[in-house]
Amino acid sequence: MIELLIVLAVIALLVAIVFISLTVVRTKAGNSVIKNDVDQLRKYAEVMYTENGLRGYCADIPESCFGSGNVRLNELKDDIQKRSKQNLDPVISCDVDNFCISVNLSDNSYYCVDSKADQTTGNGFPVGSCNSSSLCQ
């Protein structure tokens, strides 16, 4: 009887360890998907800059960059919002020369990408966020 209890205790311990490990893996996987979505937004901003020439980033799109009616942009925004810990929209800041995209990751840290190819990850604002020059800080 005692042997059976010991076996059950060991199995319960192993299940707990596996469960904790899976939680960490899910968080990292969610962060990877968010970063991939941000990379897609960055590529879209670069295409817009190329197409708009001297008029710059976000020239033809309202301030939020999601009001353009572009289905793919809204899908990316919804995916980021769904996977982020606090269900926040990504922050997109753009002007003629620069753009910046900052998102809340699923582990409550922040990830930021800008037009200067800077990428930052931080545990709270201002690190990992966009500054007034539309660049990561």
MODELLER restraints for C-alpha pairs under 7 A, 6 or more apart:
rsr = mdl.restraints
at = mdl.atoms
rsr.add(forms.Gaussian(group=physical.xy_distance, feature=features.Distance(at['CA:27:A'], at['CA:106:A']), mean=6.09, stdev=0.5))
rsr.add(forms.Gaussian(group=physical.xy_distance, feature=features.Distance(at['CA:27:A'], at['CA:107:A']), mean=6.54, stdev=0.5))
rsr.add(forms.Gaussian(group=physical.xy_distance, feature=features.Distance(at['CA:30:A'], at['CA:83:A']), mean=6.15, stdev=0.5))
rsr.add(forms.Gaussian(group=physical.xy_distance, feature=features.Distance(at['CA:30:A'], at['CA:106:A']), mean=6.44, stdev=0.5))
rsr.add(forms.Gaussian(group=physical.xy_distance, feature=features.Distance(at['CA:31:A'], at['CA:105:A']), mean=5.67, stdev=0.5))
rsr.add(forms.Gaussian(group=physical.xy_distance, feature=features.Distance(at['CA:31:A'], at['CA:106:A']), mean=5.95, stdev=0.5))
rsr.add(forms.Gaussian(group=physical.xy_distance, feature=features.Distance(at['CA:34:A'], at['CA:80:A']), mean=5.45, stdev=0.5))
rsr.add(forms.Gaussian(group=physical.xy_distance, feature=features.Distance(at['CA:34:A'], at['CA:83:A']), mean=6.99, stdev=0.5))
rsr.add(forms.Gaussian(group=physical.xy_distance, feature=features.Distance(at['CA:34:A'], at['CA:105:A']), mean=6.98, stdev=0.5))
rsr.add(forms.Gaussian(group=physical.xy_distance, feature=features.Distance(at['CA:37:A'], at['CA:76:A']), mean=5.83, stdev=0.5))
rsr.add(forms.Gaussian(group=physical.xy_distance, feature=features.Distance(at['CA:37:A'], at['CA:80:A']), mean=6.86, stdev=0.5))
rsr.add(forms.Gaussian(group=physical.xy_distance, feature=features.Distance(at['CA:45:A'], at['CA:57:A']), mean=6.34, stdev=0.5))
rsr.add(forms.Gaussian(group=physical.xy_distance, feature=features.Distance(at['CA:48:A'], at['CA:57:A']), mean=6.28, stdev=0.5))
rsr.add(forms.Gaussian(group=physical.xy_distance, feature=features.Distance(at['CA:48:A'], at['CA:58:A']), mean=6.83, stdev=0.5))
rsr.add(forms.Gaussian(group=physical.xy_distance, feature=features.Distance(at['CA:49:A'], at['CA:56:A']), mean=5.21, stdev=0.5))
rsr.add(forms.Gaussian(group=physical.xy_distance, feature=features.Distance(at['CA:49:A'], at['CA:57:A']), mean=4.93, stdev=0.5))
rsr.add(forms.Gaussian(group=physical.xy_distance, feature=features.Distance(at['CA:52:A'], at['CA:59:A']), mean=6.94, stdev=0.5))
rsr.add(forms.Gaussian(group=physical.xy_distance, feature=features.Distance(at['CA:55:A'], at['CA:96:A']), mean=6.12, stdev=0.5))
rsr.add(forms.Gaussian(group=physical.xy_distance, feature=features.Distance(at['CA:56:A'], at['CA:95:A']), mean=6.72, stdev=0.5))
rsr.add(forms.Gaussian(group=physical.xy_distance, feature=features.Distance(at['CA:56:A'], at['CA:96:A']), mean=4.02, stdev=0.5))
rsr.add(forms.Gaussian(group=physical.xy_distance, feature=features.Distance(at['CA:56:A'], at['CA:97:A']), mean=5.99, stdev=0.5))
rsr.add(forms.Gaussian(group=physical.xy_distance, feature=features.Distance(at['CA:57:A'], at['CA:94:A']), mean=5.99, stdev=0.5))
rsr.add(forms.Gaussian(group=physical.xy_distance, feature=features.Distance(at['CA:57:A'], at['CA:95:A']), mean=5.82, stdev=0.5))
rsr.add(forms.Gaussian(group=physical.xy_distance, feature=features.Distance(at['CA:57:A'], at['CA:96:A']), mean=5.40, stdev=0.5))
rsr.add(forms.Gaussian(group=physical.xy_distance, feature=features.Distance(at['CA:57:A'], at['CA:97:A']), mean=6.79, stdev=0.5))
rsr.add(forms.Gaussian(group=physical.xy_distance, feature=features.Distance(at['CA:57:A'], at['CA:98:A']), mean=6.73, stdev=0.5))
rsr.add(forms.Gaussian(group=physical.xy_distance, feature=features.Distance(at['CA:57:A'], at['CA:99:A']), mean=6.54, stdev=0.5))
rsr.add(forms.Gaussian(group=physical.xy_distance, feature=features.Distance(at['CA:58:A'], at['CA:65:A']), mean=6.65, stdev=0.5))
rsr.add(forms.Gaussian(group=physical.xy_distance, feature=features.Distance(at['CA:58:A'], at['CA:94:A']), mean=6.23, stdev=0.5))
rsr.add(forms.Gaussian(group=physical.xy_distance, feature=features.Distance(at['CA:58:A'], at['CA:95:A']), mean=6.96, stdev=0.5))
rsr.add(forms.Gaussian(group=physical.xy_distance, feature=features.Distance(at['CA:61:A'], at['CA:67:A']), mean=6.83, stdev=0.5))
rsr.add(forms.Gaussian(group=physical.xy_distance, feature=features.Distance(at['CA:61:A'], at['CA:68:A']), mean=5.55, stdev=0.5))
rsr.add(forms.Gaussian(group=physical.xy_distance, feature=features.Distance(at['CA:62:A'], at['CA:68:A']), mean=6.73, stdev=0.5))
rsr.add(forms.Gaussian(group=physical.xy_distance, feature=features.Distance(at['CA:64:A'], at['CA:92:A']), mean=6.54, stdev=0.5))
rsr.add(forms.Gaussian(group=physical.xy_distance, feature=features.Distance(at['CA:66:A'], at['CA:73:A']), mean=6.34, stdev=0.5))
rsr.add(forms.Gaussian(group=physical.xy_distance, feature=features.Distance(at['CA:66:A'], at['CA:74:A']), mean=6.20, stdev=0.5))
rsr.add(forms.Gaussian(group=physical.xy_distance, feature=features.Distance(at['CA:77:A'], at['CA:89:A']), mean=6.43, stdev=0.5))
rsr.add(forms.Gaussian(group=physical.xy_distance, feature=features.Distance(at['CA:77:A'], at['CA:90:A']), mean=6.78, stdev=0.5))
rsr.add(forms.Gaussian(group=physical.xy_distance, feature=features.Distance(at['CA:80:A'], at['CA:89:A']), mean=6.99, stdev=0.5))
rsr.add(forms.Gaussian(group=physical.xy_distance, feature=features.Distance(at['CA:81:A'], at['CA:87:A']), mean=4.56, stdev=0.5))
rsr.add(forms.Gaussian(group=physical.xy_distance, feature=features.Distance(at['CA:81:A'], at['CA:88:A']), mean=5.20, stdev=0.5))
rsr.add(forms.Gaussian(group=physical.xy_distance, feature=features.Distance(at['CA:81:A'], at['CA:89:A']), mean=5.26, stdev=0.5))
rsr.add(forms.Gaussian(group=physical.xy_distance, feature=features.Distance(at['CA:83:A'], at['CA:106:A']), mean=6.27, stdev=0.5))
rsr.add(forms.Gaussian(group=physical.xy_distance, feature=features.Distance(at['CA:84:A'], at['CA:104:A']), mean=5.68, stdev=0.5))
rsr.add(forms.Gaussian(group=physical.xy_distance, feature=features.Distance(at['CA:84:A'], at['CA:105:A']), mean=4.98, stdev=0.5))
rsr.add(forms.Gaussian(group=physical.xy_distance, feature=features.Distance(at['CA:84:A'], at['CA:106:A']), mean=4.48, stdev=0.5))
rsr.add(forms.Gaussian(group=physical.xy_distance, feature=features.Distance(at['CA:85:A'], at['CA:104:A']), mean=6.99, stdev=0.5))
rsr.add(forms.Gaussian(group=physical.xy_distance, feature=features.Distance(at['CA:85:A'], at['CA:105:A']), mean=6.31, stdev=0.5))
rsr.add(forms.Gaussian(group=physical.xy_distance, feature=features.Distance(at['CA:85:A'], at['CA:106:A']), mean=4.31, stdev=0.5))
rsr.add(forms.Gaussian(group=physical.xy_distance, feature=features.Distance(at['CA:85:A'], at['CA:107:A']), mean=6.53, stdev=0.5))
rsr.add(forms.Gaussian(group=physical.xy_distance, feature=features.Distance(at['CA:85:A'], at['CA:108:A']), mean=6.13, stdev=0.5))
rsr.add(forms.Gaussian(group=physical.xy_distance, feature=features.Distance(at['CA:88:A'], at['CA:104:A']), mean=6.78, stdev=0.5))
rsr.add(forms.Gaussian(group=physical.xy_distance, feature=features.Distance(at['CA:90:A'], at['CA:101:A']), mean=6.65, stdev=0.5))
rsr.add(forms.Gaussian(group=physical.xy_distance, feature=features.Distance(at['CA:90:A'], at['CA:102:A']), mean=5.68, stdev=0.5))
rsr.add(forms.Gaussian(group=physical.xy_distance, feature=features.Distance(at['CA:90:A'], at['CA:103:A']), mean=4.61, stdev=0.5))
rsr.add(forms.Gaussian(group=physical.xy_distance, feature=features.Distance(at['CA:91:A'], at['CA:101:A']), mean=5.58, stdev=0.5))
rsr.add(forms.Gaussian(group=physical.xy_distance, feature=features.Distance(at['CA:91:A'], at['CA:102:A']), mean=5.03, stdev=0.5))
rsr.add(forms.Gaussian(group=physical.xy_distance, feature=features.Distance(at['CA:91:A'], at['CA:103:A']), mean=6.30, stdev=0.5))
rsr.add(forms.Gaussian(group=physical.xy_distance, feature=features.Distance(at['CA:92:A'], at['CA:100:A']), mean=5.72, stdev=0.5))
rsr.add(forms.Gaussian(group=physical.xy_distance, feature=features.Distance(at['CA:92:A'], at['CA:101:A']), mean=4.60, stdev=0.5))
rsr.add(forms.Gaussian(group=physical.xy_distance, feature=features.Distance(at['CA:92:A'], at['CA:102:A']), mean=6.60, stdev=0.5))
rsr.add(forms.Gaussian(group=physical.xy_distance, feature=features.Distance(at['CA:93:A'], at['CA:99:A']), mean=5.58, stdev=0.5))
rsr.add(forms.Gaussian(group=physical.xy_distance, feature=features.Distance(at['CA:93:A'], at['CA:100:A']), mean=5.14, stdev=0.5))
rsr.add(forms.Gaussian(group=physical.xy_distance, feature=features.Distance(at['CA:93:A'], at['CA:101:A']), mean=6.53, stdev=0.5))
rsr.add(forms.Gaussian(group=physical.xy_distance, feature=features.Distance(at['CA:93:A'], at['CA:130:A']), mean=6.98, stdev=0.5))
rsr.add(forms.Gaussian(group=physical.xy_distance, feature=features.Distance(at['CA:93:A'], at['CA:134:A']), mean=5.33, stdev=0.5))
rsr.add(forms.Gaussian(group=physical.xy_distance, feature=features.Distance(at['CA:94:A'], at['CA:100:A']), mean=6.26, stdev=0.5))
rsr.add(forms.Gaussian(group=physical.xy_distance, feature=features.Distance(at['CA:94:A'], at['CA:134:A']), mean=5.59, stdev=0.5))
rsr.add(forms.Gaussian(group=physical.xy_distance, feature=features.Distance(at['CA:95:A'], at['CA:134:A']), mean=6.97, stdev=0.5))
rsr.add(forms.Gaussian(group=physical.xy_distance, feature=features.Distance(at['CA:98:A'], at['CA:115:A']), mean=5.47, stdev=0.5))
rsr.add(forms.Gaussian(group=physical.xy_distance, feature=features.Distance(at['CA:98:A'], at['CA:134:A']), mean=5.64, stdev=0.5))
rsr.add(forms.Gaussian(group=physical.xy_distance, feature=features.Distance(at['CA:98:A'], at['CA:135:A']), mean=6.71, stdev=0.5))
rsr.add(forms.Gaussian(group=physical.xy_distance, feature=features.Distance(at['CA:99:A'], at['CA:114:A']), mean=5.51, stdev=0.5))
rsr.add(forms.Gaussian(group=physical.xy_distance, feature=features.Distance(at['CA:99:A'], at['CA:115:A']), mean=5.32, stdev=0.5))
rsr.add(forms.Gaussian(group=physical.xy_distance, feature=features.Distance(at['CA:99:A'], at['CA:134:A']), mean=5.10, stdev=0.5))
rsr.add(forms.Gaussian(group=physical.xy_distance, feature=features.Distance(at['CA:99:A'], at['CA:135:A']), mean=6.38, stdev=0.5))
rsr.add(forms.Gaussian(group=physical.xy_distance, feature=features.Distance(at['CA:100:A'], at['CA:113:A']), mean=5.82, stdev=0.5))
rsr.add(forms.Gaussian(group=physical.xy_distance, feature=features.Distance(at['CA:100:A'], at['CA:114:A']), mean=4.20, stdev=0.5))
rsr.add(forms.Gaussian(group=physical.xy_distance, feature=features.Distance(at['CA:100:A'], at['CA:115:A']), mean=6.55, stdev=0.5))
rsr.add(forms.Gaussian(group=physical.xy_distance, feature=features.Distance(at['CA:100:A'], at['CA:130:A']), mean=5.82, stdev=0.5))
rsr.add(forms.Gaussian(group=physical.xy_distance, feature=features.Distance(at['CA:100:A'], at['CA:134:A']), mean=5.06, stdev=0.5))
rsr.add(forms.Gaussian(group=physical.xy_distance, feature=features.Distance(at['CA:100:A'], at['CA:135:A']), mean=5.17, stdev=0.5))
rsr.add(forms.Gaussian(group=physical.xy_distance, feature=features.Distance(at['CA:100:A'], at['CA:136:A']), mean=6.32, stdev=0.5))
rsr.add(forms.Gaussian(group=physical.xy_distance, feature=features.Distance(at['CA:101:A'], at['CA:112:A']), mean=5.59, stdev=0.5))
rsr.add(forms.Gaussian(group=physical.xy_distance, feature=features.Distance(at['CA:101:A'], at['CA:113:A']), mean=5.37, stdev=0.5))
rsr.add(forms.Gaussian(group=physical.xy_distance, feature=features.Distance(at['CA:101:A'], at['CA:114:A']), mean=6.22, stdev=0.5))
rsr.add(forms.Gaussian(group=physical.xy_distance, feature=features.Distance(at['CA:101:A'], at['CA:130:A']), mean=6.94, stdev=0.5))
rsr.add(forms.Gaussian(group=physical.xy_distance, feature=features.Distance(at['CA:102:A'], at['CA:110:A']), mean=6.91, stdev=0.5))
rsr.add(forms.Gaussian(group=physical.xy_distance, feature=features.Distance(at['CA:102:A'], at['CA:111:A']), mean=5.63, stdev=0.5))
rsr.add(forms.Gaussian(group=physical.xy_distance, feature=features.Distance(at['CA:102:A'], at['CA:112:A']), mean=4.23, stdev=0.5))
rsr.add(forms.Gaussian(group=physical.xy_distance, feature=features.Distance(at['CA:102:A'], at['CA:113:A']), mean=6.57, stdev=0.5))
rsr.add(forms.Gaussian(group=physical.xy_distance, feature=features.Distance(at['CA:102:A'], at['CA:128:A']), mean=6.61, stdev=0.5))
rsr.add(forms.Gaussian(group=physical.xy_distance, feature=features.Distance(at['CA:102:A'], at['CA:129:A']), mean=5.33, stdev=0.5))
rsr.add(forms.Gaussian(group=physical.xy_distance, feature=features.Distance(at['CA:102:A'], at['CA:130:A']), mean=6.29, stdev=0.5))
rsr.add(forms.Gaussian(group=physical.xy_distance, feature=features.Distance(at['CA:103:A'], at['CA:110:A']), mean=5.67, stdev=0.5))
rsr.add(forms.Gaussian(group=physical.xy_distance, feature=features.Distance(at['CA:103:A'], at['CA:111:A']), mean=5.40, stdev=0.5))
rsr.add(forms.Gaussian(group=physical.xy_distance, feature=features.Distance(at['CA:103:A'], at['CA:112:A']), mean=6.48, stdev=0.5))
rsr.add(forms.Gaussian(group=physical.xy_distance, feature=features.Distance(at['CA:104:A'], at['CA:110:A']), mean=4.64, stdev=0.5))
rsr.add(forms.Gaussian(group=physical.xy_distance, feature=features.Distance(at['CA:104:A'], at['CA:111:A']), mean=6.55, stdev=0.5))
rsr.add(forms.Gaussian(group=physical.xy_distance, feature=features.Distance(at['CA:105:A'], at['CA:111:A']), mean=6.78, stdev=0.5))
rsr.add(forms.Gaussian(group=physical.xy_distance, feature=features.Distance(at['CA:108:A'], at['CA:123:A']), mean=6.88, stdev=0.5))
rsr.add(forms.Gaussian(group=physical.xy_distance, feature=features.Distance(at['CA:109:A'], at['CA:121:A']), mean=6.88, stdev=0.5))
rsr.add(forms.Gaussian(group=physical.xy_distance, feature=features.Distance(at['CA:109:A'], at['CA:122:A']), mean=5.54, stdev=0.5))
rsr.add(forms.Gaussian(group=physical.xy_distance, feature=features.Distance(at['CA:109:A'], at['CA:123:A']), mean=4.29, stdev=0.5))
rsr.add(forms.Gaussian(group=physical.xy_distance, feature=features.Distance(at['CA:109:A'], at['CA:124:A']), mean=6.19, stdev=0.5))
rsr.add(forms.Gaussian(group=physical.xy_distance, feature=features.Distance(at['CA:110:A'], at['CA:121:A']), mean=5.40, stdev=0.5))
rsr.add(forms.Gaussian(group=physical.xy_distance, feature=features.Distance(at['CA:110:A'], at['CA:122:A']), mean=5.22, stdev=0.5))
rsr.add(forms.Gaussian(group=physical.xy_distance, feature=features.Distance(at['CA:110:A'], at['CA:123:A']), mean=6.07, stdev=0.5))
rsr.add(forms.Gaussian(group=physical.xy_distance, feature=features.Distance(at['CA:110:A'], at['CA:124:A']), mean=6.48, stdev=0.5))
rsr.add(forms.Gaussian(group=physical.xy_distance, feature=features.Distance(at['CA:110:A'], at['CA:128:A']), mean=5.02, stdev=0.5))
rsr.add(forms.Gaussian(group=physical.xy_distance, feature=features.Distance(at['CA:111:A'], at['CA:120:A']), mean=5.75, stdev=0.5))
rsr.add(forms.Gaussian(group=physical.xy_distance, feature=features.Distance(at['CA:111:A'], at['CA:121:A']), mean=4.50, stdev=0.5))
rsr.add(forms.Gaussian(group=physical.xy_distance, feature=features.Distance(at['CA:111:A'], at['CA:122:A']), mean=6.75, stdev=0.5))
rsr.add(forms.Gaussian(group=physical.xy_distance, feature=features.Distance(at['CA:111:A'], at['CA:128:A']), mean=5.14, stdev=0.5))
rsr.add(forms.Gaussian(group=physical.xy_distance, feature=features.Distance(at['CA:112:A'], at['CA:119:A']), mean=5.47, stdev=0.5))
rsr.add(forms.Gaussian(group=physical.xy_distance, feature=features.Distance(at['CA:112:A'], at['CA:120:A']), mean=5.20, stdev=0.5))
rsr.add(forms.Gaussian(group=physical.xy_distance, feature=features.Distance(at['CA:112:A'], at['CA:121:A']), mean=6.43, stdev=0.5))
rsr.add(forms.Gaussian(group=physical.xy_distance, feature=features.Distance(at['CA:112:A'], at['CA:128:A']), mean=4.96, stdev=0.5))
rsr.add(forms.Gaussian(group=physical.xy_distance, feature=features.Distance(at['CA:112:A'], at['CA:129:A']), mean=5.84, stdev=0.5))
rsr.add(forms.Gaussian(group=physical.xy_distance, feature=features.Distance(at['CA:112:A'], at['CA:136:A']), mean=5.88, stdev=0.5))
rsr.add(forms.Gaussian(group=physical.xy_distance, feature=features.Distance(at['CA:113:A'], at['CA:119:A']), mean=4.61, stdev=0.5))
rsr.add(forms.Gaussian(group=physical.xy_distance, feature=features.Distance(at['CA:113:A'], at['CA:120:A']), mean=6.80, stdev=0.5))
rsr.add(forms.Gaussian(group=physical.xy_distance, feature=features.Distance(at['CA:113:A'], at['CA:136:A']), mean=6.45, stdev=0.5))
rsr.add(forms.Gaussian(group=physical.xy_distance, feature=features.Distance(at['CA:114:A'], at['CA:135:A']), mean=5.46, stdev=0.5))
rsr.add(forms.Gaussian(group=physical.xy_distance, feature=features.Distance(at['CA:114:A'], at['CA:136:A']), mean=5.99, stdev=0.5))
rsr.add(forms.Gaussian(group=physical.xy_distance, feature=features.Distance(at['CA:118:A'], at['CA:136:A']), mean=6.81, stdev=0.5))
rsr.add(forms.Gaussian(group=physical.xy_distance, feature=features.Distance(at['CA:120:A'], at['CA:128:A']), mean=5.24, stdev=0.5))
rsr.add(forms.Gaussian(group=physical.xy_distance, feature=features.Distance(at['CA:120:A'], at['CA:136:A']), mean=6.91, stdev=0.5))
rsr.add(forms.Gaussian(group=physical.xy_distance, feature=features.Distance(at['CA:121:A'], at['CA:128:A']), mean=5.05, stdev=0.5))
rsr.add(forms.Gaussian(group=physical.xy_distance, feature=features.Distance(at['CA:122:A'], at['CA:128:A']), mean=4.95, stdev=0.5))
rsr.add(forms.Gaussian(group=physical.xy_distance, feature=features.Distance(at['CA:126:A'], at['CA:137:A']), mean=6.45, stdev=0.5))
rsr.add(forms.Gaussian(group=physical.xy_distance, feature=features.Distance(at['CA:127:A'], at['CA:137:A']), mean=5.46, stdev=0.5))
rsr.add(forms.Gaussian(group=physical.xy_distance, feature=features.Distance(at['CA:128:A'], at['CA:136:A']), mean=6.33, stdev=0.5))
rsr.add(forms.Gaussian(group=physical.xy_distance, feature=features.Distance(at['CA:128:A'], at['CA:137:A']), mean=6.05, stdev=0.5))
rsr.add(forms.Gaussian(group=physical.xy_distance, feature=features.Distance(at['CA:129:A'], at['CA:136:A']), mean=5.63, stdev=0.5))
rsr.add(forms.Gaussian(group=physical.xy_distance, feature=features.Distance(at['CA:129:A'], at['CA:137:A']), mean=5.89, stdev=0.5))
rsr.add(forms.Gaussian(group=physical.xy_distance, feature=features.Distance(at['CA:130:A'], at['CA:136:A']), mean=4.63, stdev=0.5))
rsr.add(forms.Gaussian(group=physical.xy_distance, feature=features.Distance(at['CA:130:A'], at['CA:137:A']), mean=6.08, stdev=0.5))
rsr.add(forms.Gaussian(group=physical.xy_distance, feature=features.Distance(at['CA:131:A'], at['CA:137:A']), mean=6.07, stdev=0.5))
